[in-house]
Amino acid sequence: MREGLDIRHDAAQQRFETTVDGVRAELDYEQRGDVLSLTHTGVPAAIGGRGVAGALVRSALEYARSKGLKVVPSCAYAARYIERHPQYQDLLTS
């Protein structure tokens, strides 16, 4: 997991984003009521393999937890992340 990234939450755009070495990565979501659907994790190859995607998903999950939201991992990466990190499984919708 990549620590120390400056991950910004842009609620108006429904996105978490960060820039590494001048390259932007993002996690897009849609919020409907008390459900946060993680729809897309985009990390360009130039900064891939550095834990950026995981940090973005973790930030979104921590945000959901802090707001009492449930999560739908519509993005395949987010779904795999939650499978590998059982501490977030309680956030999944039933």
Secondary structure by P-SEA (a helix, b strand, c coil): ccccccccccccccccccccccccccccccccccbbbbccccccccccccaaaaaaaaaaaaaaaaabbbbbcccaaaaaaaaacccccccccc
